[in-house]
Structure formats: structure tokens, C-alpha cells
Amino acid sequence: MSANSFSGQSAVSITPSDASGVALTRGVYIGGAGNLRVDMADGTTVTFSGLAAGVVHPLAVKRVYATSTTATGIIGVY
């Protein structure tokens, strides 16, 4: 497999929302440390506590909730 099969090809800023989802991500960049409440690719809702800033976390998510999300500068990597 090529390196590109695992790397991001594009990115978009994510505004957390309890009402709407996002296109399924390959990763999530966090600009400001905090908690991230998401719907995972399989539909599981989970809150990741204390995610580090400046890191692309390898999470396949389809929603980032406003409620319980304290992380900032969230970018979906595709």
C-alpha cells in the first residue's frame, strides 16, 4: 500500500453541532486541548477526555457534538 492510503488528502474546519454531522473523517486535528464528544463511524457516541492540542488524532467520526466538547480549533482530516 502507498503511504497515501493512510494520510489525509484534505481537511476542513469542524463546528461542533448537536444537530448535524460531518463527512466521515480519517482523523481529527485538535488545535486547543480539551474534551471531544463524537459519534464514531460505527455509531457509538463517546467522549474523549483531555485530548492533546496540536495532534491529528486517528478517529473516524461522523459527528462532533457541541455538548460536552471543550476542545477548540477542530479540523476534520479526510
Backbone bond lengths (Angstrom), bond angles and torsions (degrees), N, CA, C in turn:
res aa  C-N    CA-C-N  psi(-1)  N-CA   C-N-CA  omega(-1)  CA-C   N-CA-C  phi
1 M - - - 1.449 - - 1.512 110.26 -
2 S 1.307 114.31 146.36 1.457 118.52 178.06 1.528 110.14 -79.13
3 A 1.307 115.46 159.63 1.464 120.71 178.17 1.529 110.41 -60.56
4 N 1.342 117.00 -31.10 1.466 120.66 -178.50 1.517 113.30 -66.85
5 S 1.333 118.35 -17.78 1.457 118.60 178.87 1.522 111.35 -70.55
6 F 1.334 117.57 -14.07 1.453 121.80 179.64 1.523 113.49 -116.65
7 S 1.317 118.22 -8.85 1.459 120.25 -177.86 1.524 110.70 -98.85
8 G 1.325 114.57 157.25 1.446 119.64 178.21 1.516 111.41 -73.22
9 Q 1.311 115.67 144.57 1.462 121.63 179.09 1.529 112.13 -107.46
10 S 1.339 116.33 -19.96 1.460 121.28 178.38 1.523 108.47 -155.71
11 A 1.322 115.01 171.02 1.462 120.23 -179.67 1.519 109.22 -151.64
12 V 1.333 115.01 152.15 1.460 120.25 178.30 1.528 108.74 -148.20
13 S 1.312 115.50 142.20 1.457 121.23 177.10 1.528 109.58 -64.86
14 I 1.330 116.43 138.65 1.461 121.80 179.14 1.522 109.59 -112.64
15 T 1.320 115.79 125.41 1.457 121.57 171.99 1.524 107.13 -97.12
16 P 1.326 117.69 115.78 1.469 119.19 -179.80 1.525 111.91 -56.08
17 S 1.340 115.93 140.08 1.459 121.47 -178.15 1.525 109.34 -150.86
18 D 1.322 115.78 134.01 1.463 119.87 175.16 1.524 111.36 -79.46
19 A 1.340 117.59 -14.20 1.452 121.34 -173.20 1.526 115.00 -102.11
20 S 1.320 117.87 -26.52 1.469 118.64 -175.41 1.521 111.49 -133.63
21 G 1.318 114.43 153.38 1.457 121.18 -178.19 1.514 112.23 -99.38
22 V 1.324 114.99 -171.68 1.460 123.42 178.52 1.525 108.09 -129.95
23 A 1.315 116.24 165.02 1.462 119.66 172.49 1.529 107.81 -62.67
24 L 1.314 116.89 143.55 1.459 122.24 -176.89 1.527 110.88 -55.46
25 T 1.325 116.33 123.58 1.469 121.37 -176.61 1.523 111.91 -88.86
26 R 1.328 115.17 162.14 1.470 122.57 169.89 1.522 109.20 -98.00
27 G 1.319 115.83 -20.01 1.451 122.07 179.80 1.515 109.29 -168.65
28 V 1.332 115.32 166.94 1.461 121.29 179.02 1.527 108.35 -133.11
29 Y 1.328 115.39 121.69 1.463 121.25 175.81 1.522 107.90 -88.85
30 I 1.331 115.82 136.23 1.461 122.38 177.31 1.522 108.19 -115.10
31 G 1.331 116.73 118.63 1.454 120.90 179.34 1.519 113.21 -83.51
32 G 1.340 116.37 -34.31 1.459 121.92 179.11 1.515 109.60 -126.94
33 A 1.307 117.22 123.44 1.470 123.07 -174.39 1.520 112.45 -53.43
34 G 1.321 115.13 149.26 1.461 120.34 177.20 1.509 112.04 161.77
35 N 1.316 114.72 -163.86 1.466 121.77 -179.96 1.520 110.09 -92.65
36 L 1.329 115.16 150.91 1.458 121.16 179.77 1.518 108.27 -135.24
37 R 1.343 116.36 113.74 1.466 121.03 176.88 1.522 107.59 -100.13
38 V 1.331 116.27 123.85 1.459 121.44 -172.25 1.520 112.13 -139.26
39 D 1.327 115.25 161.92 1.456 122.52 162.72 1.521 105.74 -98.39
40 M 1.326 116.20 122.26 1.454 121.42 177.82 1.529 109.66 -75.98
41 A 1.319 117.22 171.07 1.463 122.49 -178.80 1.526 112.04 -55.96
42 D 1.335 117.35 -33.79 1.472 120.96 -178.44 1.521 113.16 -85.09
43 G 1.340 117.49 2.06 1.460 121.61 178.41 1.516 114.71 95.44
44 T 1.316 117.62 -7.46 1.460 121.43 178.33 1.527 109.45 -68.07
45 T 1.329 116.36 134.37 1.466 121.41 174.18 1.515 107.84 -98.65
46 V 1.326 115.99 128.73 1.465 121.09 -177.02 1.523 109.10 -145.73
47 T 1.340 115.95 149.86 1.458 121.27 173.29 1.522 108.43 -110.53
48 F 1.330 115.84 118.81 1.459 121.88 174.21 1.523 106.88 -89.01
49 S 1.327 116.64 120.91 1.462 121.65 -176.01 1.519 110.95 -95.44
50 G 1.335 115.02 137.44 1.461 121.29 172.28 1.516 115.01 64.62
51 L 1.332 117.71 39.88 1.462 119.24 177.14 1.518 110.15 -66.29
52 A 1.319 115.88 139.10 1.459 122.05 -178.23 1.525 111.27 -72.80
53 A 1.327 115.14 148.43 1.453 121.82 176.25 1.524 110.03 -82.03
54 G 1.335 115.05 154.39 1.450 120.98 175.34 1.518 114.30 75.79
55 V 1.335 116.48 21.63 1.458 121.83 -175.74 1.522 109.54 -129.30
56 V 1.354 116.35 140.26 1.456 120.70 168.42 1.526 106.03 -90.06
57 H 1.310 115.55 111.41 1.465 121.43 179.37 1.527 108.12 -86.44
58 P 1.328 118.69 132.19 1.471 121.86 -175.51 1.531 112.07 -78.34
59 L 1.326 115.50 73.20 1.460 121.65 -175.66 1.526 110.15 -119.67
60 A 1.330 116.18 127.37 1.466 121.51 174.51 1.522 107.00 -94.52
61 V 1.327 115.91 97.71 1.456 120.96 -176.37 1.518 111.03 -117.04
62 K 1.348 115.03 153.33 1.455 119.75 177.67 1.525 112.69 -121.68
63 R 1.332 116.64 -0.88 1.466 121.85 172.81 1.517 109.20 -156.92
64 V 1.330 115.56 139.64 1.460 122.51 171.27 1.518 105.97 -117.96
65 Y 1.322 115.87 115.77 1.464 121.65 -176.37 1.528 111.65 -79.21
66 A 1.325 116.19 145.21 1.457 121.55 172.06 1.529 109.49 -73.20
67 T 1.344 115.96 -42.11 1.454 121.05 179.01 1.517 109.68 -67.82
68 S 1.304 116.68 127.99 1.471 125.80 177.92 1.523 114.43 75.95
69 T 1.343 118.80 -1.44 1.466 120.69 175.12 1.522 108.58 -92.39
70 T 1.330 115.60 121.51 1.464 121.10 177.59 1.521 111.96 -113.97
71 A 1.327 117.45 -12.34 1.457 121.41 176.83 1.528 108.93 -65.26
72 T 1.327 116.48 152.32 1.455 121.47 -179.60 1.529 109.68 -127.60
73 G 1.326 114.56 170.12 1.462 119.44 178.88 1.516 111.70 60.49
74 I 1.333 116.99 45.39 1.466 122.11 -174.63 1.522 109.94 -84.57
75 I 1.325 115.61 127.69 1.460 122.07 179.80 1.524 109.09 -129.21
76 G 1.323 115.62 127.95 1.459 120.62 175.15 1.517 109.18 -82.79
77 V 1.319 116.59 132.53 1.462 122.60 177.88 1.520 107.39 -106.10
78 Y 1.338 116.75 130.49 1.460 122.21 -174.81 1.518 111.00 -123.09
